[in-house]
Amino acid sequence: MAVKGKIVILGAGKSSSYLIKYISNWSFENQIGLLIADAFPGALSNARTIVHPEAHCEFVLLREGDVFSLEDVVMQGTVVISMLPVAHHYGVAQACLKYNKHLLTASYISPEMQALDKEVKQKGLTFLFECGLDPGLDHMSAFDLLDRIQHKEEEVVSFISVTGGLVDPAYEGDNPWQYKFTWNPRNVVVAGKGTALFKENALIKKIAYKQLFATVRPLVWKGKEELEFYPNRDSFKYQELYGLQMVQTFIRGTIRRKGYSEAWNVIVQLGMTDDEIVLDQVTTYASFLAHFVPGNWNKQALETKLNTSVSDAVWEKFIYLTLDSNTPLSNPRRTAAAYLQEILEVKWVLQTEDKDWVLMQHRIKTIKSGVEKEYLSTLSVKGENSQFTAMAKTVGLPLAMAAVCVIENTWREPGIHIPSNQRLYLQILSQLKKEGVSFEEEEH
């Protein structure tokens, strides 16, 4: 029987395993063609082991930086799913416009991308962004809960939504940071750049990057305060979208294990996350460290550099990174953030059998006729191993399910969107439950 269409997946890296598995199974059952493209042969080799053995699937090696290579792939699809780094999305969008293809991605909508809305609408195309974990599942689950609260005619006075890609505590090993990479390492290294904007107790708050990791808040999980979160990006951009302009508190944040932010704040204060100035004569961990703490490397030297005391717990985390070692670094002219990323990719690597942990929590407070109520909605997902991670599951499955909605036309709307349409997010949330991804809700 003839193939009825084709889904193109651009990028077969860390977060694509469940996406590829789900789409390949669905494409086989529905006789839809599938094309998977990546610039790295290893990623394509991994993808070959995941796809349904009888799916009509092609594998294409992209030529890095070659727009024609990218266009050749895009033009073959009906729906294009981009799992490429965010820097490539505009080029993908331009190719989708050129060849009249629908586009889906988990990334944020940039101003540059939003400017394409008129042209996307004129061509009758659907460009769906922010349809992964965070952003993505955070929107969909919050919209669903807020819809039900609205039907009760309760007034929302506080909305806090936090998400973290963590490691299952059983697999943290001897890593005192209690953290390993489960998604794009670069995004972790430069997390929080810019200003965090949010509303708390009726006050508008702006926290600059240099102060961000010193302003963490505790997060209670199953009765224990073993987690923390820090405000993430500009919360205000979603306040109107969520219909919560009048709330006293509106915060979106990132979850980490308790103590992580205190140590990461030291890295920020030292300037190790700078991604603009190129460093010279960096060949080893020690020569990288010397740019920030010259001379002997010990706790006293670090405290002198910072002009403040350093806790034993923070110092233990720095000792673990072996920054004073002669371990070689590649490329002698890169930014501090790039060198730091290389170091952390060794120290924070997710081992083959390690299991990660995705945690998301919405805490919503309401009032009606003087009676206060609190809603707690929590998603907790554990991974299978370093390939089939909880991060890949919660990022990839919403995208896969949205692609099915678009290609089957159970939801399709011209223009640039996030998953805020009820007809779309209810379909996705329902399908996610079947895959073991669901929220537990409490009322207090």
C-alpha positions in Angstrom: 0.0 0.0 0.0 1.3 3.5 -0.9 2.8 5.7 1.7 0.4 8.6 2.4 2.8 11.3 3.6 6.1 11.8 5.4 7.3 13.1 8.8 10.8 14.5 8.9 12.7 14.5 12.2 15.7 16.8 12.2 18.1 15.8 15.0 18.5 12.3 16.6 20.4 13.3 19.7 19.9 13.1 23.5 16.2 14.0 23.6 15.0 12.2 20.5 14.9 8.5 21.5 11.2 8.3 22.6 10.2 10.7 19.8 11.8 8.4 17.2 10.4 5.3 18.8 6.8 6.7 19.0 6.7 8.2 15.5 8.3 5.2 13.8 5.7 2.8 15.4 2.9 5.2 14.5 4.2 5.7 11.0 4.4 1.9 10.4 0.8 1.4 11.7 -0.5 4.3 9.6 1.7 3.9 6.5 3.3 7.3 6.9 6.8 7.8 5.6 9.6 8.8 8.0 12.9 10.5 7.4 15.5 11.1 10.2 18.4 13.5 9.5 21.4 14.5 11.7 24.8 15.9 11.1 26.5 13.2 13.3 26.8 9.6 12.0 26.7 8.3 15.6 23.3 9.8 16.2 21.9 8.2 13.0 23.4 4.8 14.1 21.6 5.1 17.4 18.4 6.0 15.6 18.6 2.9 13.4 18.4 0.8 16.6 15.3 2.5 17.8 13.0 2.7 14.8 10.3 0.0 14.1 12.0 -2.6 12.0 9.3 -2.5 9.3 8.8 1.3 9.2 9.2 3.1 5.9 12.2 5.1 7.2 15.1 6.9 5.5 18.2 8.1 7.2 20.1 11.2 5.9 23.4 12.6 7.0 23.2 16.4 7.0 26.2 18.5 5.9 26.9 20.8 8.8 26.1 24.4 7.9 24.9 23.5 4.4 21.5 25.1 3.8 21.0 23.1 0.6 21.4 19.8 2.5 18.8 21.0 5.0 16.4 22.1 2.3 16.7 18.8 0.5 15.5 17.1 3.6 12.7 19.6 4.6 11.2 19.5 1.1 10.5 15.8 1.4 8.3 16.1 4.5 4.7 16.9 5.2 5.4 17.7 8.9 8.9 18.7 10.1 10.0 18.1 13.7 13.1 20.0 14.6 15.2 18.7 17.5 18.3 20.7 16.3 20.0 23.3 18.5 18.0 26.5 18.7 20.5 28.4 16.5 19.3 26.3 13.5 15.6 26.8 13.9 15.3 30.0 11.9 16.9 28.3 8.9 14.6 25.4 9.3 11.6 27.7 9.5 12.7 29.5 6.3 13.0 26.1 4.5 9.5 25.1 5.8 8.0 28.4 4.5 9.8 27.9 1.1 8.4 24.4 0.7 5.1 24.8 2.5 5.7 22.4 5.4 4.3 22.4 8.9 7.0 22.8 11.7 7.1 21.6 15.3 9.7 22.1 17.9 10.2 22.2 21.7 12.1 25.5 21.7 10.9 28.9 22.8 9.5 31.3 20.3 12.2 34.0 19.6 11.2 37.5 18.4 12.8 36.7 15.1 10.5 33.6 14.7 7.4 35.5 15.9 8.0 38.0 13.1 7.2 35.2 10.6 3.7 34.7 11.9 2.0 36.7 9.2 3.7 34.8 6.4 3.0 31.4 8.1 -0.7 32.3 8.3 -0.8 33.4 4.7 0.6 30.1 3.6 -1.9 28.2 5.8 0.9 26.5 7.8 1.1 25.5 11.4 4.3 26.3 13.3 4.1 24.9 16.8 6.7 25.9 19.4 7.2 25.2 23.1 5.8 21.7 22.9 8.3 19.7 24.9 8.7 19.4 28.7 9.4 23.0 29.8 8.3 24.7 27.8 5.5 22.4 26.8 4.0 20.1 29.3 4.2 22.9 31.9 1.8 24.9 29.7 -0.6 22.1 28.8 -0.9 20.8 32.4 -1.3 24.3 33.8 -4.0 25.2 31.2 -5.9 22.0 32.0 -5.8 22.6 35.8 -6.6 26.3 35.5 -9.6 25.5 33.2 -11.1 23.3 35.9 -10.4 25.9 38.6 -12.1 28.5 36.5 -15.3 26.4 36.3 -15.4 26.4 40.1 -15.3 30.3 39.9 -12.4 30.4 42.3 -10.0 33.4 42.1 -6.3 32.4 41.6 -4.1 34.5 43.9 -0.8 32.6 43.5 0.7 30.5 40.7 4.2 28.8 41.0 5.3 26.4 38.3 8.7 24.7 38.6 10.5 22.0 36.6 13.8 20.1 36.9 15.8 17.6 34.9 17.6 15.7 37.7 19.2 12.4 38.4 17.4 9.6 40.2 19.0 9.9 43.7 19.9 6.2 43.5 22.2 7.0 40.6 24.0 10.1 41.9 27.0 8.1 43.0 29.7 10.0 44.7 28.9 13.2 42.8 28.4 15.9 45.5 26.7 18.2 42.9 23.9 15.5 42.7 23.5 16.5 39.1 24.3 15.0 35.7 23.6 16.1 32.2 20.3 14.8 30.8 19.8 17.4 28.1 21.9 20.0 26.2 24.9 20.7 28.4 25.4 24.2 26.9 21.9 25.2 28.0 22.8 24.2 31.6 26.1 26.1 31.6 24.4 29.4 30.4 21.1 28.9 32.2 19.8 32.0 33.8 21.6 34.5 31.6 19.7 37.8 31.4 17.2 39.0 34.0 14.7 36.9 35.9 11.3 38.7 35.9 8.4 37.6 38.1 5.8 38.7 40.6 5.9 37.8 44.2 3.4 38.9 46.9 2.2 41.7 44.6 5.7 43.0 44.0 7.4 43.0 40.6 10.9 41.5 41.0 13.9 41.7 38.7 16.9 39.6 39.5 20.1 40.0 37.5 22.1 37.0 36.5 24.9 37.7 39.1 22.3 37.5 41.9 20.1 34.8 40.5 21.6 31.7 42.2 21.8 33.5 45.5 18.0 33.8 45.6 16.9 30.2 45.6 13.8 29.0 47.3 13.2 25.6 49.1 10.9 23.1 47.4 9.2 20.5 49.6 9.0 17.1 48.0 7.2 14.3 49.8 7.7 16.1 53.1 11.4 16.7 52.7 13.3 19.9 51.8 15.9 18.2 49.6 15.2 20.4 46.6 15.3 24.1 45.6 14.3 26.2 42.7 15.4 29.5 41.2 13.2 31.8 39.0 13.5 31.1 35.3 13.6 33.8 32.6 10.7 36.2 32.1 7.6 34.8 33.8 5.5 37.8 32.8 5.4 36.8 29.1 3.1 33.9 30.2 1.0 35.7 32.8 -1.6 37.1 30.3 -1.6 33.9 28.3 -2.5 32.0 31.4 -5.2 34.6 32.2 -3.6 35.4 35.5 -2.9 39.2 35.2 -4.4 39.9 38.7 -2.5 37.3 40.7 -0.3 38.4 43.6 2.4 35.8 42.8 3.4 34.4 39.4 6.7 32.5 39.2 8.1 30.0 36.8 11.3 28.3 38.0 14.0 25.6 37.6 14.4 22.8 40.2 17.8 21.6 41.4 19.0 19.5 44.4 19.5 21.4 47.6 22.9 23.1 47.7 23.5 23.1 43.9 22.7 26.8 43.4 25.1 27.9 46.2 28.0 26.2 44.5 26.9 27.3 41.0 26.7 30.8 42.2 30.4 30.7 43.0 31.1 29.6 39.4 29.0 32.5 38.1 30.8 35.0 40.4 34.2 33.8 39.2 33.1 34.5 35.6 33.5 30.8 34.4 30.2 31.0 32.5 31.2 34.0 30.4 30.4 33.2 26.8 31.8 36.3 25.1 35.5 36.7 25.9 37.9 34.2 24.3 40.5 32.9 26.6 44.1 32.4 25.5 46.7 29.8 26.5 44.1 27.4 28.0 45.4 23.8 27.5 44.5 22.1 30.8 42.0 22.3 33.6 44.6 24.0 35.7 45.4 26.7 33.1 41.6 27.3 32.8 41.3 27.7 36.6 44.3 30.1 36.6 42.3 32.7 34.6 40.0 33.0 37.6 41.9 32.0 40.7 45.6 32.5 40.1 48.3 30.9 42.3 47.7 28.1 44.8 44.3 26.4 44.6 42.8 25.9 48.0 39.7 27.0 49.9 41.5 30.0 51.3 42.5 31.2 47.8 38.9 30.8 46.6 37.6 32.8 49.6 40.2 35.5 49.0 39.1 35.8 45.4 35.4 35.9 46.3 36.0 38.1 49.4 33.6 35.9 51.3 33.6 32.6 53.1 32.9 29.3 51.3 31.1 26.4 53.0 32.6 23.0 53.2 29.8 21.6 51.0 30.6 24.1 48.3 34.3 23.4 48.5 33.6 19.6 48.2 31.8 20.3 44.9 34.8 22.2 43.6 37.3 19.4 44.7 35.1 16.9 42.7 35.7 18.9 39.5 39.5 18.5 39.8 40.0 22.0 38.4 43.7 22.1 39.4 44.6 19.0 37.4 46.6 18.8 34.2 43.8 17.1 32.4 44.0 18.4 28.8 41.4 20.6 27.2 40.7 20.8 23.5 41.0 23.9 21.3 43.3 26.6 22.9 41.0 29.6 22.0 37.4 29.3 23.3 35.2 31.1 25.8 35.1 30.3 29.5 31.6 28.8 29.2 32.9 26.4 26.4 35.8 25.2 28.5 33.6 24.8 31.6 31.1 22.8 29.5 33.9 20.4 28.4 35.0 19.9 32.0 31.4 19.3 33.2 30.6 16.9 30.3 33.3 14.6 31.8 32.3 15.1 35.5 28.6 15.1 35.0 28.2 12.4 32.4 25.1 10.1 32.6 26.5 6.6 32.7 24.9 3.9 30.5 22.7 2.4 33.2 22.0 5.6 35.1 18.4 6.7 35.4 17.4 10.4 35.3 14.4 12.0 37.0 12.0 14.7 35.7 10.0 16.6 38.3 7.4 19.2 37.6 5.1 20.9 40.1 2.4 23.5 39.9 1.3 25.1 43.1 -1.8 27.2 42.7 -3.5 29.1 45.5 -7.2 30.3 45.2 -9.8 32.0 47.2 -13.6 32.0 47.0 -16.0 33.6 49.5 -13.2 34.0 51.9 -12.2 30.3 51.7 -8.6 29.7 50.6 -7.5 26.5 48.8 -4.3 25.2 47.4 -3.9 22.9 44.4 -0.8 20.8 43.9 -0.2 19.1 40.6 3.0 17.0 40.3 4.6 15.1 37.5 7.4 12.7 38.5 9.0 10.5 35.8 12.1 8.2 36.0 14.1 7.2 33.0 15.1 3.7 31.9 18.8 4.3 31.1 21.1 6.9 29.5 19.4 6.5 26.1 15.7 6.3 27.1 15.7 9.0 29.7 12.8 10.7 31.4 14.0 13.9 29.8 13.8 12.3 26.3 10.3 10.9 27.2 8.8 14.2 28.4 10.4 16.3 25.7 9.9 13.9 22.8 6.5 12.4 23.3 4.5 15.7 23.4 6.1 16.7 20.1 5.4 13.3 18.6 1.8 13.4 19.6 1.4 17.0 18.4 2.8 15.9 15.0 0.2 13.1 14.8 -2.5 15.7 15.5 -1.2 18.0 12.7 -0.8 15.3 10.1 -4.2 13.7 11.0 -5.7 17.2 11.1 -7.3 16.7 14.6 -5.7 20.0 15.4 -4.2 22.3 12.8 -4.2 26.1 13.0 -2.4 28.5 10.7 0.3 30.7 12.3 2.8 30.5 15.1 1.5 28.8 18.3 2.4 27.2 21.6 0.2 24.3 22.9 -2.4 26.6 24.5 -5.4 25.3 22.4 -7.6 23.1 24.5 -8.4 20.8 21.6 -4.7 20.1 21.2 -3.5 19.8 24.8 -6.3 17.6 25.9 -5.4 15.1 23.1 -1.8 15.2 24.1 -2.4 14.9 27.9 -4.7 11.9 27.2 -2.2 10.1 25.1 0.6 10.8 27.6 -1.3 9.0 30.3 -1.2 5.9 28.2 2.6 6.2 28.1 2.9 6.6 31.9 3.3 10.3 31.9 0.6 11.8 34.1 0.1 14.3 36.9 -0.9 13.6 40.5 -3.2 16.2 41.9 -3.9 17.2 45.5 -6.2 19.8 47.1 -5.6 21.4 50.5 
